[in-house]
Amino acid sequence: MNTQTQNAPIVTLQLHWLDQFQLYLQEDHRKVTRRQLSAKSIKLAVQHVRVFGLWYEAKFSQAFEPNLITNYDLQLYRKDSLDLERVKAATWNSRHWALGLLCSWLSLSTLMEDLEQKAQVRASTKHRALTDDEYHRLIHTIEQDPRRALTAFECQTAIRNRAAVMLMLAALRVEEASLVTAGDVTINERSGNVLVRNGKGSKERTVPLHLIARQALASYLDLQPTSATLLNLSTRTLQRIVSELGQRIGVPDLTPHWLRYTHAKRLEANGTPIEAIRDILGHESIETTRRYLRSSMEDLQSAVEGVM
């Protein structure tokens, strides 16, 4: 018998368990998380898990049985992905997300303990704006969520979360967004704004809202929220909503501050005077705004690539 044949890895990945996993994502995952994954997300998760199964069979020369995977297997897969395959941080983080879904399906979520994501290399995570593609994916996702909802409660939650994200994308700090009341929001036919009553340094300012933000807030106001604050959410809950949204759009490190900074950078790119950006952000000094808008490492890398 040929020695090379003897040592060849066994690749017998059975598709039936992949079908079962896909069915779980399509029908049962929502019951656990109260969120329906998009068809694109389901396809990506299935592909990542399929690749993991193929790696498993090649690595251990045995058929892949999902119920028998261990935390060690996942840790070894992480090491091979980053050290041998040398995938980008974003790719590993996407694989990490899919493995989490796999473990959820298996009711073995503890297998994900200590399985770390990979921090993306950047000069500062504080000064990180969404790229155009990331920004469009974010808006697309929060616009579709109410239409994906299967119950009235899920729909109302999606509408509320969309309004919350658009407030932070309008350059409100997460603390400021949590304190906005219904009376602070003004929506007109072609304009609108939100009054920030107690900004940083106890400063008050009026922040203009663009069309998409006005539509999001108008939809939520139509629900007639009666709480003391508009959203009735803590800053921690808002941070969690943004973090979960980041996972869904492929930006796992997403924070409320990134949303605020993204709006500032998009204003700058649109030619908005720095004095106006200062007023929208609520900065006391124009120098603070200049430092705030300083180019990130991503901006510098893009500029360098552009001269090749």
C-alpha positions in Angstrom: 0.0 0.0 0.0 1.3 3.4 -0.9 2.7 5.2 2.3 1.3 8.5 1.1 -2.1 7.0 0.9 -1.8 5.5 4.3 -1.0 8.9 5.9 -3.6 10.9 4.0 -6.1 12.6 6.3 -9.6 11.2 6.5 -12.0 13.7 5.1 -15.5 12.2 5.6 -17.4 15.3 6.6 -21.1 14.3 6.6 -23.4 17.0 5.3 -26.4 15.8 7.3 -25.2 17.5 10.5 -24.6 20.7 8.6 -28.2 20.6 7.4 -29.3 20.1 11.0 -27.1 23.0 12.1 -28.5 25.2 9.3 -32.1 24.3 10.3 -31.3 25.3 13.9 -30.1 28.7 12.7 -33.2 29.2 10.6 -35.8 28.1 13.0 -34.6 27.5 16.6 -31.9 30.1 17.2 -34.4 32.9 17.3 -36.2 31.2 20.2 -33.1 31.4 22.3 -31.8 34.8 21.3 -35.0 36.5 20.2 -33.2 37.5 17.0 -33.6 36.0 13.5 -30.4 35.7 11.6 -30.4 36.9 8.0 -30.0 34.4 5.2 -26.5 35.8 4.5 -25.4 35.4 8.2 -26.7 31.8 8.2 -24.8 31.0 5.0 -21.6 32.5 6.5 -22.0 30.6 9.8 -22.5 27.3 8.0 -19.5 27.8 5.8 -17.3 28.6 8.7 -18.4 25.6 10.7 -18.0 23.4 7.6 -14.4 24.6 7.3 -13.9 23.8 11.0 -15.2 20.3 10.4 -12.8 19.7 7.5 -9.9 21.0 9.6 -10.9 18.7 12.4 -10.9 15.6 10.2 -7.6 16.5 8.6 -6.0 17.3 12.0 -7.1 14.2 13.9 -7.7 11.8 11.0 -11.1 10.8 12.2 -14.7 11.6 11.2 -16.0 14.8 12.7 -18.7 14.3 15.3 -20.0 17.6 16.6 -21.0 16.3 20.0 -17.4 15.2 20.7 -15.6 18.5 20.2 -13.7 19.8 23.1 -12.4 23.2 24.2 -8.9 22.0 23.4 -10.0 21.4 19.8 -11.3 24.9 19.5 -8.1 26.4 21.1 -6.0 24.4 18.6 -8.1 25.6 15.7 -7.6 29.1 16.8 -3.8 28.6 17.0 -3.7 27.0 13.5 -5.9 29.7 12.0 -3.7 32.5 13.3 -0.3 31.0 13.3 -0.3 28.5 10.4 -3.1 29.7 8.1 -2.4 33.3 9.2 -5.9 34.5 8.7 -6.7 38.2 9.4 -8.2 39.1 12.8 -11.5 39.9 11.2 -11.7 36.4 9.7 -10.8 34.7 12.9 -13.4 36.8 14.8 -16.0 35.7 12.2 -15.0 32.1 12.8 -15.2 32.6 16.5 -18.8 33.9 16.1 -19.7 30.9 14.0 -18.2 28.5 16.5 -20.2 30.1 19.3 -23.4 29.4 17.2 -22.2 25.8 16.8 -21.7 25.4 20.5 -25.1 27.0 21.2 -26.7 24.4 18.9 -25.0 21.6 20.8 -25.9 23.1 24.2 -22.2 23.2 24.9 -21.6 26.9 25.2 -19.1 26.3 28.0 -16.7 25.1 25.3 -16.2 28.7 24.2 -14.7 29.6 27.6 -11.3 31.3 27.2 -11.5 31.0 23.4 -10.4 34.5 22.6 -11.1 36.7 19.6 -8.2 38.5 17.9 -7.7 42.2 18.5 -7.2 44.0 15.2 -4.0 46.0 15.0 -4.7 49.7 15.1 -3.2 52.8 16.6 -6.1 53.4 18.9 -9.4 51.7 19.4 -10.8 55.0 20.7 -10.4 56.7 17.3 -11.9 54.1 15.0 -14.5 55.1 12.5 -16.6 52.7 10.5 -15.6 52.3 6.9 -18.2 53.2 4.2 -19.0 49.5 3.7 -19.3 48.9 7.5 -21.5 52.0 7.9 -23.8 50.8 5.1 -24.0 47.3 6.6 -25.0 48.8 10.0 -27.7 51.0 8.6 -29.0 48.1 6.4 -29.1 45.8 9.3 -31.0 48.1 11.7 -33.4 49.1 9.0 -34.2 45.4 8.3 -34.5 44.2 11.9 -38.1 45.4 12.4 -39.2 43.6 9.2 -37.5 40.4 10.3 -39.3 40.4 13.7 -41.8 37.6 14.2 -43.7 39.1 17.1 -45.0 42.5 18.1 -42.5 42.6 21.0 -39.6 41.8 18.8 -40.7 44.5 16.3 -41.0 47.1 19.0 -37.6 46.2 20.4 -36.0 46.4 17.0 -37.6 49.9 16.4 -36.3 51.0 19.8 -32.8 49.7 19.2 -32.7 51.4 15.8 -33.6 54.7 17.4 -30.9 54.2 20.0 -28.2 53.5 17.4 -29.2 56.5 15.3 -29.0 58.8 18.4 -25.4 57.6 19.0 -24.7 57.9 15.3 -25.8 61.5 15.5 -22.8 62.1 17.7 -24.4 61.7 21.1 -22.3 60.2 23.9 -23.8 56.9 25.2 -24.7 58.7 28.5 -26.4 61.5 26.6 -28.4 59.1 24.6 -29.6 57.3 27.7 -31.0 60.6 29.1 -32.9 61.9 26.1 -36.6 62.3 26.6 -39.4 62.3 24.1 -39.8 66.0 24.5 -36.1 66.6 23.6 -36.7 65.3 20.1 -38.1 67.6 17.4 -39.1 66.1 14.0 -40.2 68.3 11.2 -41.0 67.4 7.6 -37.5 68.4 6.3 -35.5 68.9 9.5 -35.2 67.7 13.0 -33.0 67.8 16.1 -32.4 66.5 19.5 -31.7 68.6 22.6 -28.9 67.4 24.8 -29.7 69.0 28.1 -26.8 67.7 30.2 -23.8 67.1 28.1 -20.2 66.7 29.2 -19.4 69.6 31.5 -23.1 70.2 32.1 -23.3 71.8 28.6 -26.6 72.0 26.7 -26.6 71.7 22.9 -28.9 71.0 20.0 -27.8 68.3 17.6 -29.3 68.2 14.1 -30.7 64.9 12.7 -30.4 63.7 9.1 -33.3 62.0 7.3 -32.5 58.4 8.3 -32.2 59.4 12.0 -35.4 61.3 11.8 -37.2 58.4 10.3 -35.9 56.0 13.0 -36.9 58.3 15.9 -40.3 59.1 14.4 -41.0 55.4 14.1 -40.2 54.9 17.7 -42.1 58.0 18.9 -45.1 56.6 17.1 -45.0 53.8 19.7 -45.7 56.5 22.3 -43.1 55.5 24.9 -44.2 56.7 28.3 -41.1 56.2 30.3 -39.2 59.2 31.9 -36.5 58.8 29.3 -37.1 58.1 25.6 -35.2 54.8 25.5 -35.5 53.7 29.1 -32.2 51.9 28.7 -29.0 52.0 30.9 -25.6 52.9 29.3 -24.6 49.3 29.9 -27.6 48.0 27.9 -26.9 50.5 25.1 -23.3 49.3 25.0 -24.5 45.7 24.8 -26.9 46.5 22.0 -24.1 48.1 20.0 -21.6 45.3 20.7 -24.1 42.6 19.5 -24.8 44.7 16.4 -21.1 44.8 15.8 -20.9 41.0 15.9 -23.6 40.8 13.3 -22.0 43.2 10.8 -18.5 41.9 11.2 -17.1 44.6 13.4 -16.8 42.7 16.7 -15.1 45.6 18.6 -17.9 48.1 17.9 -18.7 50.5 20.7 -21.0 53.5 21.1 -17.9 55.8 20.9 -17.2 54.4 17.4 -20.6 55.5 16.3 -20.1 59.0 17.6 -16.6 59.2 16.0 -18.0 57.8 12.7 -20.4 60.7 12.5 -17.7 63.2 13.1 -15.4 61.7 10.5 -18.3 61.6 7.9 -19.0 65.2 8.6 -15.4 66.0 8.1 -15.3 64.1 4.8 -18.4 65.9 3.7 -16.6 69.3 4.1 -18.4 70.4 7.2 -16.5 73.2 8.9 -14.6 72.2 12.0 -16.5 74.8 14.1 -19.8 73.1 13.2 -18.4 69.7 14.1 -17.2 71.1 17.4 -20.7 72.3 18.2 -22.3 69.0 17.2 -19.8 67.0 19.3 -20.2 69.3 22.2 -16.5 70.1 22.5 -15.6 73.2 24.4 -12.3 73.9 22.5 -11.7 73.7 18.8 -8.3 72.1 19.6 -10.1 69.2 21.2 -12.0 68.7 18.0 -8.8 68.8 16.0 -7.3 66.2 18.1 -10.4 64.1 18.0 -10.4 64.1 14.2 -6.7 63.3 13.9 -6.1 60.6 11.3 -6.3 57.0 12.6 -3.8 54.4 11.5 -6.4 53.0 9.1 -6.6 56.5 7.4 -2.8 56.7 7.1 -2.6 53.1 5.7 -5.2 53.9 3.2 -3.4 57.1 2.1 -0.2 55.2 1.7 -1.8 52.4 -0.4 -3.4 55.1 -2.6 0.0 56.3 -3.9 1.1 52.9 -5.2 
